Amino acid sequence: LSCDRLDSVLESIFDRIPQQQLTLNIIVSELITLANKMCMEFSLDIRSLSDTLTKLNLAVNSNCSKADILVWNKTLFHSIISSINSNLSHKQKYSSMIKDYIHNHYSEDIGLKQIADSIGITETYLSTVFKEETGSTVSNYLSNFRIEKAKELLQNVDIKFLYSAVGFKSYNYFFSTFKKVVGCTPRQYKNIAARNSK
């Protein structure tokens, strides 16, 4: 999200507003409503903006100039954008850490608790962040990653032992997951890959 783009939009809005106080009050009220909605949408604490909101309300109620009110609106929305960007970068960082953990530990018996503990966040937050960032659940991502690793190892490892090498607890679960993800059984995939490599 860009503060420069936001400044252009706010300046455009304020350029069209007459200096009439009633009109200014209505526009500022709508902008404050928008700010509240943005905070709710991005799970931001509106209380962190209370000082800016108070000053903005004082500016409007004390008949400050349109230019002064524009400055306070910019300050308000810059704070919101900064918080959103910070929140998004944290989510991206956690999502990357989750993937790294899976990539390094996929062959082990891991689940949400182990991943969350290693990163230092709750299981619920881990699940939420990962789903928002990737569109996938952690367990689906882990299963799909394990299947990709199984496909890589299939030519060199006996199918009967492959499931444990990629972190599945049972052959039956591995078999059904492989078939669901790949569209064929491990043996069929191995045969197709062998034919294609000739």
CYANA upper distance limits for C-alpha pairs under 8 A (distance plus 0.5 A):
  1 LEU  CA     81 ILE  CA      6.92
  1 LEU  CA     85 ASN  CA      7.31
  2 SER  CA      6 LEU  CA      6.92
  2 SER  CA     81 ILE  CA      7.96
  3 CYS  CA      7 ASP  CA      6.54
  3 CYS  CA     77 PHE  CA      8.47
  3 CYS  CA     78 HIS  CA      6.53
  3 CYS  CA     81 ILE  CA      7.53
  4 ASP  CA      8 SER  CA      6.91
  5 ARG  CA      9 VAL  CA      6.91
  6 LEU  CA     10 LEU  CA      6.66
  6 LEU  CA     74 LYS  CA      8.38
  6 LEU  CA     77 PHE  CA      8.29
  7 ASP  CA     11 GLU  CA      6.47
  7 ASP  CA     74 LYS  CA      6.99
  8 SER  CA     12 SER  CA      6.57
  9 VAL  CA     13 ILE  CA      6.75
 10 LEU  CA     14 PHE  CA      6.63
 10 LEU  CA     70 LEU  CA      7.76
 10 LEU  CA     73 ASN  CA      8.37
 10 LEU  CA     74 LYS  CA      7.83
 11 GLU  CA     15 ASP  CA      6.42
 11 GLU  CA     70 LEU  CA      7.83
 12 SER  CA     16 ARG  CA      7.13
 13 ILE  CA     17 ILE  CA      7.18
 14 PHE  CA     66 LYS  CA      7.77
 14 PHE  CA     70 LEU  CA      7.41
 17 ILE  CA     23 THR  CA      7.57
 17 ILE  CA     24 LEU  CA      7.56
 18 PRO  CA     23 THR  CA      7.59
 18 PRO  CA     24 LEU  CA      8.23
 19 GLN  CA     23 THR  CA      8.12
 19 GLN  CA     24 LEU  CA      7.58
 19 GLN  CA     65 SER  CA      8.26
 19 GLN  CA     66 LYS  CA      7.01
 20 GLN  CA     24 LEU  CA      6.88
 21 GLN  CA     25 ASN  CA      6.56
 21 GLN  CA     60 VAL  CA      8.35
 21 GLN  CA     63 ASN  CA      7.39
 22 LEU  CA     26 ILE  CA      6.82
 23 THR  CA     27 ILE  CA      6.74
 24 LEU  CA     28 VAL  CA      6.51
 24 LEU  CA     60 VAL  CA      7.96
 24 LEU  CA     66 LYS  CA      8.09
 25 ASN  CA     29 SER  CA      6.45
 25 ASN  CA     60 VAL  CA      7.01
 26 ILE  CA     30 GLU  CA      6.74
 27 ILE  CA     31 LEU  CA      6.71
 28 VAL  CA     32 ILE  CA      6.58
 28 VAL  CA     60 VAL  CA      8.38
 28 VAL  CA     73 ASN  CA      8.40
 29 SER  CA     33 THR  CA      6.74
 30 GLU  CA     34 LEU  CA      6.69
 31 LEU  CA     35 ALA  CA      6.61
 31 LEU  CA     73 ASN  CA      8.35
 32 ILE  CA     36 ASN  CA      6.71
 32 ILE  CA     53 LEU  CA      8.43
 33 THR  CA     37 LYS  CA      6.76
 34 LEU  CA     38 MET  CA      6.66
 35 ALA  CA     39 CYS  CA      6.74
 35 ALA  CA     76 LEU  CA      8.40
 35 ALA  CA     77 PHE  CA      7.55
 35 ALA  CA     80 ILE  CA      8.01
 36 ASN  CA     40 MET  CA      6.75
 36 ASN  CA     46 ILE  CA      7.39
 37 LYS  CA     41 GLU  CA      6.50
 38 MET  CA     42 PHE  CA      6.65
 38 MET  CA     80 ILE  CA      8.25
 39 CYS  CA     43 SER  CA      6.24
 39 CYS  CA     44 LEU  CA      5.11
 39 CYS  CA     45 ASP  CA      7.14
 39 CYS  CA     46 ILE  CA      6.66
 39 CYS  CA     80 ILE  CA      7.70
 40 MET  CA     44 LEU  CA      6.70
 42 PHE  CA     84 ILE  CA      7.08
 44 LEU  CA     83 SER  CA      7.78
 44 LEU  CA     84 ILE  CA      8.06
 45 ASP  CA     49 LEU  CA      8.30
 46 ILE  CA     50 SER  CA      7.29
 49 LEU  CA     53 LEU  CA      6.66
 49 LEU  CA     76 LEU  CA      7.61
 49 LEU  CA     79 SER  CA      7.91
 50 SER  CA     54 THR  CA      6.47
 51 ASP  CA     55 LYS  CA      6.81
 52 THR  CA     56 LEU  CA      6.59
 52 THR  CA     72 TRP  CA      7.63
 52 THR  CA     75 THR  CA      7.72
 52 THR  CA     76 LEU  CA      6.46
 53 LEU  CA     57 ASN  CA      6.61
 53 LEU  CA     76 LEU  CA      7.54
 54 THR  CA     58 LEU  CA      6.65
 55 LYS  CA     59 ALA  CA      6.57
 55 LYS  CA     72 TRP  CA      7.84
 56 LEU  CA     60 VAL  CA      6.80
 56 LEU  CA     69 ILE  CA      7.11
 56 LEU  CA     72 TRP  CA      5.98
 56 LEU  CA     73 ASN  CA      7.49
 57 ASN  CA     61 ASN  CA      6.55
 58 LEU  CA     62 SER  CA      6.36
 59 ALA  CA     63 ASN  CA      6.97
 59 ALA  CA     64 CYS  CA      5.71
 59 ALA  CA     68 ASP  CA      7.76
 59 ALA  CA     69 ILE  CA      6.66
 60 VAL  CA     64 CYS  CA      6.51
 60 VAL  CA     69 ILE  CA      7.13
 64 CYS  CA     68 ASP  CA      6.69
 64 CYS  CA     69 ILE  CA      7.22
 65 SER  CA     69 ILE  CA      6.90
 66 LYS  CA     70 LEU  CA      6.60
 67 ALA  CA     71 VAL  CA      6.84
 68 ASP  CA     72 TRP  CA      7.00
 69 ILE  CA     73 ASN  CA      6.70
 70 LEU  CA     74 LYS  CA      6.64
 71 VAL  CA     75 THR  CA      6.71
 72 TRP  CA     76 LEU  CA      6.64
 73 ASN  CA     77 PHE  CA      6.70
 74 LYS  CA     78 HIS  CA      6.35
 75 THR  CA     79 SER  CA      6.70
 76 LEU  CA     80 ILE  CA      6.97
 77 PHE  CA     81 ILE  CA      6.56
 78 HIS  CA     82 SER  CA      6.49
 79 SER  CA     83 SER  CA      6.70
 80 ILE  CA     84 ILE  CA      6.63
 81 ILE  CA     85 ASN  CA      6.52
 82 SER  CA     86 SER  CA      6.59
 83 SER  CA     87 ASN  CA      6.50
 84 ILE  CA     88 LEU  CA      6.55
 85 ASN  CA     89 SER  CA      6.61
 86 SER  CA     90 HIS  CA      6.78
 87 ASN  CA     91 LYS  CA      6.85
 88 LEU  CA     92 GLN  CA      6.69
 89 SER  CA     93 LYS  CA      6.54
 90 HIS  CA     94 TYR  CA      6.63
 91 LYS  CA     95 SER  CA      6.51
 91 LYS  CA    129 VAL  CA      6.24
 91 LYS  CA    130 PHE  CA      8.20
 91 LYS  CA    133 GLU  CA      7.57
 92 GLN  CA     96 SER  CA      6.62
 92 GLN  CA    133 GLU  CA      7.21
 93 LYS  CA     97 MET  CA      6.70
 94 TYR  CA     98 ILE  CA      6.60
 94 TYR  CA    119 ILE  CA      8.16
 94 TYR  CA    126 LEU  CA      8.16
 94 TYR  CA    129 VAL  CA      7.88
 94 TYR  CA    130 PHE  CA      8.20
 95 SER  CA     99 LYS  CA      6.81
 95 SER  CA    129 VAL  CA      7.22
 95 SER  CA    130 PHE  CA      5.85
 95 SER  CA    133 GLU  CA      7.16
 95 SER  CA    134 THR  CA      8.35
 96 SER  CA    100 ASP  CA      6.63
 97 MET  CA    101 TYR  CA      6.62
 97 MET  CA    119 ILE  CA      7.62
 98 ILE  CA    102 ILE  CA      6.77
 98 ILE  CA    115 ILE  CA      7.18
 98 ILE  CA    119 ILE  CA      8.12
 98 ILE  CA    130 PHE  CA      8.26
 99 LYS  CA    103 HIS  CA      6.56
100 ASP  CA    104 ASN  CA      6.67
101 TYR  CA    105 HIS  CA      6.46
101 TYR  CA    106 TYR  CA      8.44
101 TYR  CA    115 ILE  CA      7.27
102 ILE  CA    106 TYR  CA      5.60
102 ILE  CA    115 ILE  CA      8.39
102 ILE  CA    142 LEU  CA      6.99
103 HIS  CA    145 PHE  CA      8.22
105 HIS  CA    110 ILE  CA      7.82
106 TYR  CA    110 ILE  CA      7.73
106 TYR  CA    142 LEU  CA      7.49
106 TYR  CA    145 PHE  CA      8.18
106 TYR  CA    146 ARG  CA      6.88
106 TYR  CA    166 VAL  CA      6.82
106 TYR  CA    167 GLY  CA      6.31
107 SER  CA    146 ARG  CA      8.14
107 SER  CA    164 SER  CA      7.64
107 SER  CA    165 ALA  CA      6.28
107 SER  CA    166 VAL  CA      4.87
107 SER  CA    167 GLY  CA      4.32
107 SER  CA    168 PHE  CA      8.11
108 GLU  CA    166 VAL  CA      8.16
108 GLU  CA    167 GLY  CA      5.63
109 ASP  CA    167 GLY  CA      6.54
109 ASP  CA    168 PHE  CA      8.14
109 ASP  CA    169 LYS  CA      8.18
110 ILE  CA    114 GLN  CA      6.48
110 ILE  CA    115 ILE  CA      7.72
111 GLY  CA    115 ILE  CA      6.91
111 GLY  CA    139 SER  CA      8.08
112 LEU  CA    116 ALA  CA      6.37
112 LEU  CA    123 GLU  CA      6.31
112 LEU  CA    126 LEU  CA      8.23
112 LEU  CA    127 SER  CA      8.34
112 LEU  CA    138 VAL  CA      7.99
112 LEU  CA    139 SER  CA      8.47
113 LYS  CA    117 ASP  CA      6.44
113 LYS  CA    122 THR  CA      8.49
113 LYS  CA    123 GLU  CA      6.50
114 GLN  CA    118 SER  CA      6.64
115 ILE  CA    119 ILE  CA      6.87
116 ALA  CA    120 GLY  CA      6.31
116 ALA  CA    121 ILE  CA      5.69
116 ALA  CA    122 THR  CA      6.19
116 ALA  CA    123 GLU  CA      5.92
116 ALA  CA    126 LEU  CA      6.79
117 ASP  CA    121 ILE  CA      6.96
117 ASP  CA    122 THR  CA      7.92
121 ILE  CA    125 TYR  CA      7.11
121 ILE  CA    126 LEU  CA      7.00
122 THR  CA    126 LEU  CA      6.59
123 GLU  CA    127 SER  CA      6.63
124 THR  CA    128 THR  CA      6.69
125 TYR  CA    129 VAL  CA      6.45
126 LEU  CA    130 PHE  CA      6.52
127 SER  CA    131 LYS  CA      6.57
127 SER  CA    137 THR  CA      7.20
127 SER  CA    138 VAL  CA      7.00
128 THR  CA    132 GLU  CA      6.64
129 VAL  CA    133 GLU  CA      6.59
130 PHE  CA    134 THR  CA      6.35
130 PHE  CA    135 GLY  CA      7.90
130 PHE  CA    136 SER  CA      7.58
130 PHE  CA    137 THR  CA      7.21
130 PHE  CA    138 VAL  CA      7.16
131 LYS  CA    135 GLY  CA      5.25
131 LYS  CA    136 SER  CA      5.55
131 LYS  CA    137 THR  CA      5.84
131 LYS  CA    138 VAL  CA      7.91
132 GLU  CA    136 SER  CA      8.49
136 SER  CA    140 ASN  CA      6.89
136 SER  CA    141 TYR  CA      6.82
137 THR  CA    141 TYR  CA      6.71
138 VAL  CA    142 LEU  CA      6.54
139 SER  CA    143 SER  CA      6.58
140 ASN  CA    144 ASN  CA      6.51
141 TYR  CA    145 PHE  CA      6.50
142 LEU  CA    146 ARG  CA      6.59
143 SER  CA    147 ILE  CA      6.69
143 SER  CA    177 THR  CA      8.07
144 ASN  CA    148 GLU  CA      6.73
144 ASN  CA    181 VAL  CA      7.57
145 PHE  CA    149 LYS  CA      6.79
146 ARG  CA    150 ALA  CA      6.60
146 ARG  CA    166 VAL  CA      5.97
146 ARG  CA    167 GLY  CA      7.50
147 ILE  CA    151 LYS  CA      6.68
147 ILE  CA    166 VAL  CA      8.15
147 ILE  CA    177 THR  CA      8.34
147 ILE  CA    178 PHE  CA      6.59
147 ILE  CA    181 VAL  CA      8.11
148 GLU  CA    152 GLU  CA      6.95
149 LYS  CA    153 LEU  CA      6.79
149 LYS  CA    166 VAL  CA      7.18
150 ALA  CA    154 LEU  CA      6.24
150 ALA  CA    162 LEU  CA      7.23
150 ALA  CA    163 TYR  CA      8.10
150 ALA  CA    166 VAL  CA      6.76
151 LYS  CA    155 GLN  CA      8.49
151 LYS  CA    189 TYR  CA      8.41
151 LYS  CA    190 LYS  CA      8.48
153 LEU  CA    157 VAL  CA      6.41
153 LEU  CA    162 LEU  CA      8.11
154 LEU  CA    158 ASP  CA      7.73
154 LEU  CA    159 ILE  CA      7.27
154 LEU  CA    162 LEU  CA      7.75
154 LEU  CA    186 PRO  CA      8.19
154 LEU  CA    190 LYS  CA      6.75
155 GLN  CA    190 LYS  CA      6.99
155 GLN  CA    194 ALA  CA      8.29
157 VAL  CA    161 PHE  CA      7.49
157 VAL  CA    162 LEU  CA      6.53
158 ASP  CA    162 LEU  CA      6.58
159 ILE  CA    163 TYR  CA      7.83
159 ILE  CA    186 PRO  CA      7.66
159 ILE  CA    187 ARG  CA      7.87
160 LYS  CA    171 TYR  CA      7.54
161 PHE  CA    165 ALA  CA      7.24
162 LEU  CA    166 VAL  CA      7.06
163 TYR  CA    167 GLY  CA      6.93
163 TYR  CA    168 PHE  CA      5.65
163 TYR  CA    169 LYS  CA      7.72
163 TYR  CA    170 SER  CA      7.25
163 TYR  CA    171 TYR  CA      6.16
163 TYR  CA    174 PHE  CA      6.22
164 SER  CA    168 PHE  CA      5.74
164 SER  CA    169 LYS  CA      6.80
164 SER  CA    170 SER  CA      7.83
164 SER  CA    171 TYR  CA      8.35
168 PHE  CA    173 TYR  CA      7.67
168 PHE  CA    174 PHE  CA      6.39
169 LYS  CA    173 TYR  CA      7.95
169 LYS  CA    174 PHE  CA      8.32
170 SER  CA    174 PHE  CA      6.78
171 TYR  CA    175 PHE  CA      6.40
172 ASN  CA    176 SER  CA      6.70
173 TYR  CA    177 THR  CA      6.54
174 PHE  CA    178 PHE  CA      6.40
175 PHE  CA    179 LYS  CA      6.68
175 PHE  CA    185 THR  CA      7.20
175 PHE  CA    186 PRO  CA      7.43
176 SER  CA    180 LYS  CA      6.60
177 THR  CA    181 VAL  CA      6.55
178 PHE  CA    182 VAL  CA      6.23
178 PHE  CA    183 GLY  CA      8.01
178 PHE  CA    184 CYS  CA      7.83
178 PHE  CA    185 THR  CA      7.02
178 PHE  CA    186 PRO  CA      7.16
179 LYS  CA    183 GLY  CA      5.43
179 LYS  CA    184 CYS  CA      5.21
179 LYS  CA    185 THR  CA      5.44
179 LYS  CA    186 PRO  CA      7.71
180 LYS  CA    184 CYS  CA      8.02
184 CYS  CA    188 GLN  CA      6.55
184 CYS  CA    189 TYR  CA      6.80
185 THR  CA    189 TYR  CA      6.68
186 PRO  CA    190 LYS  CA      6.57
187 ARG  CA    191 ASN  CA      6.69
188 GLN  CA    192 ILE  CA      6.66
189 TYR  CA    193 ALA  CA      6.52
190 LYS  CA    194 ALA  CA      6.58
191 ASN  CA    195 ARG  CA      6.72
192 ILE  CA    196 ASN  CA      6.65
193 ALA  CA    197 SER  CA      6.67
194 ALA  CA    198 LYS  CA      7.21
